[in-house]
Amino acid sequence: MNDTREETTLSQRVVRGLTEDIISGRVPSGDKLEIQVIADRFGISATPVRDALRELAIAGLVEIVPRRGATVLSVDVARLRDMFETAAEIEGLCARFAAERMTRSERLRLEMVAKQAHEAADAGDAALYAQINDKFHELLFDGARNVSLAELARSFRVRLSPFRAKLFYQKKRVVSSDNEHERIVEAIVAGKPEDAQNAAREHLSNASLNVIEYFEANA
């Protein structure tokens, strides 16, 4: 594993841990997050901690002020719901365009990645499933052949990443996500834009319900 990939993996560990702390209230809003304290807790260097805090700031979970550090913000459920609702429409449109514009080789690649995700889900490998899931969505964005739309889709995935990270450690959601991927792929391979759009929109809507349900249960 190269250094960059290792730092990314470590930062995602921190993102998952701090997201759970913030959502559960173990770390209340207003608390300051000390980089060295977090690094010591996870047994890592400061670099992946800084990367994790930047990701949490994009998601609206923390605020980073120059020379003052990071402070926990309260989670706004209404804002979270709005973000998922918007992301669902954007990714739905990506899937619609992908069904119209993907080449045969791209469709085969999408099928292959979906199969890999299915195997990871069957094996109960949540970390691997999450990685393959990102590849799956990247293929949809690229297949849409619309740079502006893809940029929007990626922006929302980054903002929602800390919340989505919890989903893939819930077996029920992994199974559901895998089944939803299958419906998206079937529609794209069959060249059915409307079905692809509806399937992708439903995929994100279901993720939203699970995230908000988790948040409200742990708030």
N, C-alpha and C positions, 0 to 999 in steps of 0.2 A: 504494500500500500504506500503511495507516495505521500509526501508531507501535506500537500494541499487537500487531498482526499481525506486524510486522517483528521486534519483540523476541521473539515466540514462535518465529518461524523461526530467529532467531539462537540462541536457547537450545537448540533441537533440534539445531543443528549442534554445539554444545558437548556436549550429551548423547551424541550419536553418537561424537564424537571421544574423549571421556573414557571412555565405556563400552569402546571398543575398546582404549584404553590400559590400562585396569584388567584386562580379560579376558585380554589378551595378556601381561600382566605387565610391560609397559613402565613402568607406574607401580605399584610393588609395594604390598602392604598395609602400612599404617603411615605411608606418605608423606603429608605435609601438602599440601593443594591451595590455593595462594595465588590469590585472586581476581584481583589485578592481573596476575600472571604469565599466568594463563589468558586474561584479557582482551587482553593484548598479543599472545599467541600467535594468537588468532583475529581480532585487529584490530577488537575491538568494545568497548562500554562494560561497566561492571561489572554493570549490571542484569540482562541476559540470562544472565550467568555465575551470579549468585546464584539465578536461577530454575532453571537447569540443575542446580546443586548440590542444591537442594531436591528436585528430581525424582529425582536419584540417591540421595538419602538415603531417600526413600520406598521405592525399589527395594532398599535395603539394600546399596548399593555404597559409600556413604560415610557417615561419622558427622559431624554438625555439632554442635559444642559451643560455647555462647555464649562470646564473647570469646576463643575459642581457634581458631575456624575449622573447616574440613572436613578430615577424615582418611580415607584409603582403607581400606576393610574388605576382608577376604578374601571371595571369593564362595563361598557354600555351595551346591554343586550339588544336594544333597538338598532343601534349602529351595526352590531354584528349581523343581525338579521338582514339589514339593508345591504351589507357587503355581499353576503351569500346570495341574496336575491339578484343583485346585479351580476355577480359572477356566473350564476346559472344561465342568465340570458346571453352573456358573452360567450360562454363555452358552448351553449346550444347553437349559436350562430356559427361558431368554429366548426362544429360537427356537421351542420347543414352544408357549409361550403366545402368541407372535406369530402362529403358524399358526392358532390358535384365535380370536384377538381382533383382529387387524389389520383395518382397514376396507379397502374396495376401493381407495380413493385412496392409502392407505398402502402397499398392495401394489404399486400402479403406481409409486409413488415409489421403493420398494425396487428394483424392476426397472430403473428409470431410472438409479439410482445404481450398480447392479451393471454396467449397460451402460457407464457412464462409466469405471468401474474397468477393465473389459475393454479399452476403448480406450486407457487409459493404459498397461496392461500390454503391449498390442500395440505401442505407440509406444516402449516401453522407458523410460518416464518414471517412475522409482522414487519421486521426491519427490511427484509428483502422485498416484501410486497410493496412497502412504501416507496422504495427506490424504483421498482418497476412501474408503479403507478405514475410516478413523475415522468418516466419515459413515454408512457402511454399518452398522457395529456400533451406532452411536447410534440408527439407525432400528429395529434389532432390540430394543434396550433399551426404547425408547419404546413400541414395538408390543406389548411383553409386558403392558402395563397393570398393572404391579406396581412401585410406587415403591421398596419395600424391596429387591427383587431387582435393579432397575436401579442403585440406589446401590451395591450389592455389586459388580455387574459393572463399573461405572465405577471403583470403588476398585481392583480387581485390574488393570484395564487401565492405570491410572496406575502401579501398582507394577511392572508388567511392561514398560512402555513402553521403557525404555532397552535392554532385551534384544531386544524385537521390532523396534526401529529398525534393527538390523543385517540383518534378514531381507529387507527391501525393497530392499536393494542387492545381492541375490543373484537373478539372473534366474530361475533354476530355481524358487525359492520363490515369486516373484511369479506365475509361470504356475500353479503348484499352488494358490496361494491364490485366484487368479481362478476356477479350475475348481471349487474348494470352495464359493466364493460362489454359483456357478451352481446347485449342488446344493441349497444352503440355500434359495435363492429359489424354485426349482422346487417344493420341498416346502411352503413357506409359501403360495405362490400356489395350489397344489393343495389346500390345507387338510389337510395330512397332518402332524399334530403330532409323531408318533413319528419319522417320517423327518426332519423338520426338526431335532428334538433330536439325533438321531444324527449328522446332517451337521454341525451346529455343534460338537458335541463332538469329532468327528473333525478338524475344522478347527483347533481349538485344540491338540489332541493332536499333530497334525503340526507345528504351529509350535513346540511344546515340543521335539519330537525334533530339529528343525533348530537351535534355539537351543542346546540342550545339546551337540549334536554340534559346533557351532561353538566353544562354550566349551572343551570337552575337547580339541579339536584345537589350540587356541591357549593352553591353560593352561600 
